[in-house]
Amino acid sequence: MKNTDPRVDAYIAKSAPFARPILTSLRAAVHAACPEAEETLKWSCPSFVTNGKILCGMAAFKAHATFGFWHQGMTDVLGEDGGKADTAWGSLGRITGVGDLPPAKTLRVWIRKAAALNASDAPSRPRPARRPAAPVAVPPDLSAALKKNRKAAATFESFPPSHRREYIEWITEAKRDETRQKRLATTLEWLAEGKARNWKYENC
């Protein structure tokens, strides 16, 4: 394959065993459908660029992989297919195996349409505005714990509502009291270090 980046090879090699064939298949599909696509890393994850614009990108996590198109015009293209693609984000959703990928012909058509959008002057349609989520009440045990930990409390107060919600939901969704207490302790530890709930994935 031409226009490859050794950093992508390293990324795939370091990914979980289940993700390697998925990423390898997607990589091959992009280059087969769009030979001019160049590889790079964006936000530490493999991406493909055409006409100086991001065409698509992929990433691997602990239990799933993702693949998505950058141009907002692709949300309509994927929607027309009527498949299982997450059209709201122009992506293929959670991929846990090669069998989750769309047919090779369909994927090839999508990639070529994405490349055509990048080559055109078609403006990227802005995402619809989201309604602000209702504030989530801080549970009594978290509130009491924060009063005893100034660093954690300062971080929690400085976080946007979405970051606070992530911690609150993580704690309140625990089914066992033992699990809840462990999550509460971890929350205080991470907050004291200035970390968001999903800090482990911020570089992906």
C-alpha positions in Angstrom: 0.0 0.0 0.0 1.2 3.5 -0.8 0.9 6.6 1.4 1.2 4.6 4.6 2.6 5.8 7.9 4.7 3.5 10.2 3.0 5.0 13.2 -0.2 3.3 12.0 1.6 0.0 11.8 2.7 0.5 15.4 -0.8 1.5 16.6 -2.3 -1.6 15.1 0.5 -3.8 16.6 -0.2 -2.4 20.0 -3.9 -2.8 19.8 -5.8 -5.7 21.4 -5.7 -9.0 19.4 -9.4 -8.7 18.5 -8.9 -5.2 17.1 -6.0 -5.9 14.8 -7.9 -7.7 12.0 -10.6 -5.0 12.2 -8.1 -2.1 11.8 -6.1 -4.0 9.2 -9.3 -4.6 7.1 -10.5 -1.0 7.4 -7.0 0.3 6.5 -6.9 -2.0 3.4 -10.5 -0.9 2.5 -9.6 2.8 2.6 -6.5 2.4 0.4 -8.4 0.1 -2.1 -11.2 2.6 -2.5 -9.1 5.7 -2.3 -5.5 5.1 -3.3 -4.6 8.8 -2.9 -5.5 8.8 0.8 -2.6 9.5 3.1 -2.2 8.1 6.5 -1.5 10.1 9.6 -2.4 10.3 13.3 -5.0 12.6 14.6 -5.6 12.8 18.4 -3.2 9.8 18.6 -5.5 7.6 16.4 -5.0 6.5 12.8 -6.6 8.8 10.3 -6.8 9.2 6.5 -6.5 12.5 4.6 -7.4 13.6 1.1 -7.2 17.1 -0.3 -5.8 18.3 2.9 -8.9 17.3 4.8 -9.6 14.4 7.1 -11.4 11.6 5.2 -12.0 9.1 8.0 -10.4 7.7 11.1 -10.4 4.6 13.3 -9.5 3.7 16.8 -9.3 0.7 19.1 -10.4 0.4 22.7 -10.5 -2.4 25.2 -13.6 -4.1 23.9 -14.4 -2.5 20.6 -13.1 -0.5 17.7 -14.6 2.5 15.9 -14.5 3.9 12.3 -16.0 7.1 11.2 -16.1 9.7 8.4 -15.2 13.3 9.1 -17.4 15.2 6.6 -20.8 15.9 7.9 -22.3 15.3 4.5 -21.7 11.6 5.2 -24.4 11.4 7.8 -26.9 11.6 4.9 -25.0 9.1 2.9 -25.0 6.5 5.7 -28.6 7.2 6.5 -29.6 6.3 2.9 -28.0 2.9 3.4 -30.5 2.0 6.1 -27.9 -0.2 7.8 -26.6 -0.3 11.3 -24.3 2.7 10.9 -24.5 5.4 13.6 -25.6 8.1 11.2 -25.7 10.7 13.9 -21.9 10.7 14.0 -21.1 9.4 10.5 -19.6 6.3 12.0 -20.1 2.5 12.1 -20.7 2.4 15.8 -19.1 -0.2 18.1 -17.1 -2.8 16.1 -16.2 -6.0 18.0 -15.2 -8.2 15.1 -14.6 -8.2 11.3 -18.2 -9.6 11.0 -19.5 -6.2 12.2 -18.2 -4.4 9.2 -20.5 -3.6 6.3 -20.1 -5.5 3.0 -16.9 -4.6 1.2 -18.9 -3.1 -1.7 -20.9 -0.8 0.6 -17.8 0.3 2.5 -16.1 1.1 -0.8 -19.0 3.2 -2.0 -19.0 5.1 1.3 -15.3 5.8 1.2 -15.4 7.0 -2.4 -18.4 9.3 -1.6 -16.4 10.7 1.4 -13.5 11.4 -0.9 -15.7 13.1 -3.4 -17.1 15.4 -0.6 -13.5 16.3 0.4 -12.6 17.1 -3.2 -15.7 19.4 -3.6 -16.4 22.7 -2.0 -19.5 21.3 -0.3 -19.8 22.9 3.1 -19.9 20.6 6.1 -23.4 20.8 7.5 -23.2 21.8 11.2 -24.4 19.4 13.8 -27.8 20.2 15.2 -27.6 22.1 18.5 -28.1 19.9 21.5 -30.4 20.9 24.4 -28.4 21.3 27.6 -28.8 18.3 29.8 -30.7 18.8 33.0 -28.3 19.1 36.0 -27.8 15.9 38.0 -28.1 16.1 41.8 -24.9 15.3 43.7 -25.6 12.2 45.9 -25.3 12.8 49.6 -22.3 10.4 50.0 -20.3 12.1 47.3 -21.2 15.6 48.6 -20.1 14.6 52.1 -16.8 13.1 50.8 -16.0 16.2 48.7 -16.4 18.4 51.8 -13.5 16.4 53.4 -11.2 16.6 50.3 -10.5 20.1 49.2 -8.5 19.1 46.1 -11.1 16.8 44.9 -13.9 19.3 45.6 -12.0 22.1 43.7 -11.6 19.9 40.6 -15.2 18.8 40.8 -16.5 22.4 41.0 -14.2 23.4 38.1 -15.5 20.6 35.8 -18.2 21.3 33.2 -21.6 19.7 33.9 -20.9 16.8 31.6 -17.8 15.8 33.5 -19.6 16.0 36.8 -22.4 13.9 35.4 -20.0 11.1 34.4 -18.7 10.7 37.9 -22.2 11.0 39.5 -23.7 8.4 37.1 -20.7 6.0 37.6 -21.3 6.1 41.4 -25.1 5.9 41.4 -25.2 3.1 38.9 -23.3 0.7 41.2 -25.6 -2.2 42.1 -23.8 -3.2 45.3 -22.8 -0.9 48.2 -19.3 -2.4 48.2 -19.0 -1.4 44.5 -20.4 2.1 45.2 -17.9 2.7 48.0 -15.0 1.6 45.8 -16.1 3.9 43.0 -16.5 6.7 45.5 -13.0 6.3 46.8 -11.6 6.1 43.2 -13.6 9.2 42.3 -12.0 11.2 45.1 -8.5 9.9 44.2 -8.9 10.9 40.5 -10.5 14.2 41.3 -7.7 15.1 43.6 -5.3 14.4 40.7 -7.4 16.6 38.5 -8.6 13.8 36.3 -11.9 13.4 34.5 -13.9 10.2 34.8 -12.7 8.9 31.3 -9.1 10.3 31.6 -7.7 7.0 30.3 -9.2 7.6 26.9 -8.5 11.3 26.4 -5.5 10.6 24.1 -7.4 8.3 21.8 
